[in-house]
């Protein structure tokens, strides 16, 4: 994975918007599809995947804000 350097709020906001769009496109559509299927196991798996993606994204955001020096 490439290292992302964010220098200001505008860059951070742009990253957040792009990441949110990605999460919604990938995990949100999987959750909607699972909900339509009526399969409780599939729905639970999709919901858990969405939750994990949100956690991973928040950790990525935190990593961008931490100064390693």
N, CA, C and O of each residue as an XYZ file, in Angstrom:
276
protein
N       0.838     -1.176      0.000
C       0.000      0.000      0.000
C       0.882      1.237      0.000
O       1.877      1.306      0.722
N       0.511      2.206     -0.811
C       1.266      3.448     -0.899
C       1.008      4.312      0.330
O      -0.088      4.302      0.892
N       2.021      5.055      0.737
C       1.884      5.980      1.843
C       1.249      7.266      1.329
O       1.657      7.805      0.301
N       0.273      7.738      2.038
C      -0.417      8.959      1.663
C       0.021     10.070      2.604
O      -0.004      9.902      3.824
N       0.414     11.184      2.050
C       0.795     12.337      2.848
C      -0.287     13.394      2.670
O      -0.588     13.825      1.557
N      -0.858     13.794      3.789
C      -1.900     14.820      3.782
C      -1.323     16.051      4.450
O      -0.906     16.005      5.608
N      -1.301     17.152      3.716
C      -0.656     18.367      4.201
C      -1.610     19.400      4.772
O      -1.179     20.316      5.473
N      -2.908     19.269      4.484
C      -3.844     20.278      4.980
C      -5.252     19.693      5.054
O      -5.497     18.562      4.635
N      -6.165     20.488      5.595
C      -7.543     20.039      5.781
C      -8.230     19.733      4.456
O      -9.025     18.797      4.367
N      -7.930     20.507      3.443
C      -8.558     20.280      2.139
C      -8.177     18.908      1.586
O      -9.031     18.188      1.068
N      -6.911     18.549      1.693
C      -6.462     17.233      1.232
C      -7.094     16.126      2.071
O      -7.468     15.078      1.545
N      -7.211     16.364      3.385
C      -7.832     15.375      4.258
C      -9.307     15.213      3.903
O      -9.815     14.093      3.846
N      -9.991     16.323      3.665
C     -11.407     16.260      3.294
C     -11.588     15.509      1.980
O     -12.513     14.708      1.845
N     -10.721     15.760      1.023
C     -10.802     15.064     -0.265
C     -10.572     13.571     -0.091
O     -11.278     12.757     -0.685
N      -9.584     13.210      0.722
C      -9.322     11.793      1.000
C     -10.543     11.157      1.648
O     -10.942     10.055      1.272
N     -11.137     11.843      2.620
C     -12.295     11.304      3.339
C     -13.480     11.095      2.395
O     -14.170     10.079      2.475
N     -13.711     12.045      1.514
C     -14.812     11.923      0.555
C     -14.585     10.744     -0.386
O     -15.498      9.957     -0.634
N     -13.386     10.627     -0.900
C     -13.082      9.523     -1.816
C     -13.185      8.177     -1.106
O     -13.698      7.210     -1.670
N     -12.700      8.118      0.124
C     -12.754      6.858      0.874
C     -14.190      6.488      1.213
O     -14.568      5.320      1.120
N     -15.001      7.481      1.609
C     -16.407      7.218      1.922
C     -17.150      6.718      0.689
O     -17.956      5.792      0.781
N     -16.885      7.321     -0.452
C     -17.513      6.856     -1.700
C     -17.141      5.418     -1.999
O     -17.979      4.628     -2.432
N     -15.890      5.084     -1.767
C     -15.422      3.722     -2.003
C     -16.119      2.731     -1.072
O     -16.566      1.669     -1.505
N     -16.205      3.081      0.192
C     -16.851      2.203      1.179
C     -18.316      2.000      0.809
O     -18.808      0.871      0.823
N     -19.013      3.078      0.479
C     -20.429      2.969      0.117
C     -20.606      2.117     -1.133
O     -21.496      1.269     -1.192
N     -19.765      2.342     -2.123
C     -19.879      1.588     -3.372
C     -19.663      0.099     -3.148
O     -20.417     -0.732     -3.653
N     -18.633     -0.225     -2.391
C     -18.284     -1.638     -2.219
C     -19.143     -2.312     -1.151
O     -19.877     -3.257     -1.443
N     -19.051     -1.836      0.058
C     -19.698     -2.518      1.173
C     -21.189     -2.198      1.277
O     -21.990     -3.063      1.632
N     -21.556     -0.964      0.968
C     -22.962     -0.585      1.051
C     -23.831     -1.346      0.064
O     -24.935     -1.775      0.398
N     -23.332     -1.511     -1.144
C     -24.115     -2.259     -2.128
C     -24.185     -3.740     -1.770
O     -25.196     -4.394     -2.025
N     -23.124     -4.265     -1.186
C     -23.159     -5.666     -0.732
C     -24.186     -5.845      0.386
O     -24.891     -6.852      0.434
N     -24.262     -4.870      1.274
C     -25.242     -4.932      2.360
C     -26.667     -4.838      1.810
O     -27.548     -5.577      2.248
N     -26.895     -3.950      0.870
C     -28.227     -3.819      0.275
C     -28.639     -5.095     -0.464
O     -29.787     -5.533     -0.378
N     -27.695     -5.675     -1.181
C     -27.983     -6.923     -1.890
C     -28.323     -8.037     -0.901
O     -29.255     -8.808     -1.129
N     -27.577     -8.121      0.184
C     -27.841     -9.142      1.202
C     -29.206     -8.913      1.852
O     -29.926     -9.869      2.138
N     -29.555     -7.666      2.081
C     -30.852     -7.370      2.686
C     -31.999     -7.790      1.771
O     -33.019     -8.302      2.232
N     -31.821     -7.572      0.488
C     -32.864     -7.965     -0.472
C     -32.998     -9.479     -0.577
O     -34.079     -9.997     -0.858
N     -31.894    -10.183     -0.349
C     -31.931    -11.642     -0.506
C     -32.736    -12.328      0.589
O     -33.278    -13.415      0.386
N     -32.811    -11.688      1.746
C     -33.536    -12.308      2.860
C     -32.731    -13.354      3.604
O     -33.238    -13.961      4.547
N     -31.496    -13.579      3.205
C     -30.628    -14.568      3.858
C     -29.965    -13.907      5.070
O     -29.105    -13.040      4.919
N     -30.370    -14.323      6.260
C     -29.875    -13.706      7.496
C     -28.361    -13.844      7.658
O     -27.706    -12.915      8.129
N     -27.808    -14.972      7.282
C     -26.357    -15.175      7.404
C     -25.602    -14.253      6.457
O     -24.590    -13.658      6.827
N     -26.102    -14.144      5.243
C     -25.472    -13.258      4.263
C     -25.579    -11.806      4.723
O     -24.631    -11.035      4.571
N     -26.713    -11.436      5.276
C     -26.915    -10.083      5.781
C     -25.964     -9.788      6.939
O     -25.366     -8.713      6.992
N     -25.822    -10.732      7.862
C     -24.908    -10.548      8.987
C     -23.473    -10.410      8.513
O     -22.732     -9.563      9.013
N     -23.075    -11.233      7.556
C     -21.711    -11.150      7.020
C     -21.459     -9.808      6.335
O     -20.398     -9.208      6.504
N     -22.435     -9.342      5.565
C     -22.286     -8.067      4.871
C     -22.231     -6.908      5.869
O     -21.446     -5.975      5.697
N     -23.057     -6.969      6.902
C     -23.044     -5.918      7.930
C     -21.716     -5.912      8.675
O     -21.159     -4.851      8.953
N     -21.216     -7.088      8.994
C     -19.915     -7.177      9.670
C     -18.792     -6.659      8.775
O     -17.881     -5.985      9.257
N     -18.844     -6.960      7.502
C     -17.822     -6.474      6.563
C     -17.860     -4.949      6.469
O     -16.816     -4.299      6.427
N     -19.066     -4.384      6.437
C     -19.198     -2.926      6.410
C     -18.613     -2.317      7.679
O     -17.863     -1.343      7.616
N     -18.954     -2.888      8.824
C     -18.418     -2.396     10.087
C     -16.905     -2.474     10.143
O     -16.253     -1.541     10.612
N     -16.343     -3.567      9.675
C     -14.892     -3.722      9.684
C     -14.224     -2.727      8.751
O     -13.163     -2.189      9.066
N     -14.842     -2.481      7.604
C     -14.295     -1.501      6.670
C     -14.306     -0.104      7.283
O     -13.359      0.659      7.093
N     -15.352      0.236      8.009
C     -15.413      1.535      8.681
C     -14.303      1.642      9.717
O     -13.628      2.669      9.794
N     -14.104      0.600     10.509
C     -13.025      0.597     11.502
C     -11.669      0.750     10.824
O     -10.843      1.554     11.255
N     -11.441     -0.016      9.770
C     -10.163      0.060      9.047
C      -9.928      1.459      8.476
O      -8.807      1.967      8.495
N     -10.994      2.073      7.970
C     -10.871      3.413      7.409
C     -10.550      4.438      8.482
O      -9.734      5.333      8.262
N     -11.181      4.315      9.634
C     -10.869      5.227     10.742
C      -9.424      5.063     11.199
O      -8.756      6.047     11.515
N      -8.943      3.839     11.234
C      -7.541      3.613     11.602
C      -6.602      4.198     10.556
O      -5.558      4.751     10.900
N      -6.967      4.081      9.285
C      -6.167      4.708      8.224
C      -6.114      6.219      8.421
O      -5.060      6.839      8.278
N      -7.268      6.805      8.754
C      -7.317      8.259      8.976
C      -6.438      8.638     10.155
O      -5.708      9.627     10.097
N      -6.503      7.860     11.216
C      -5.672      8.136     12.391
C      -4.196      8.048     12.027
O      -3.402      8.891     12.445
N      -3.829      7.043     11.259
C      -2.427      6.881     10.843
C      -1.948      8.079     10.050
O      -0.776      8.446     10.137
N      -2.832      8.700      9.274
C      -2.464      9.881      8.490
C      -2.244     11.089      9.385
O      -1.505     12.004      9.023
N      -2.875     11.097     10.544
C      -2.792     12.248     11.440
C      -1.642     12.150     12.424
O      -1.234     13.161     12.996
N      -1.113     10.959     12.633
C      -0.044     10.744     13.604
C       1.290     11.127     13.013
O       1.624     10.724     11.898
N       2.049     11.899     13.750
C       3.393     12.291     13.324
C       4.372     11.263     13.847
O       4.492     11.087     15.060
N       5.074     10.579     12.957
C       5.994      9.518     13.348
C       7.303     10.021     13.923
O       8.089      9.229     14.443
N       7.550     11.289     13.844
C       8.847     11.828     14.279
C       8.962     11.923     15.759
O       9.994     12.357     16.271
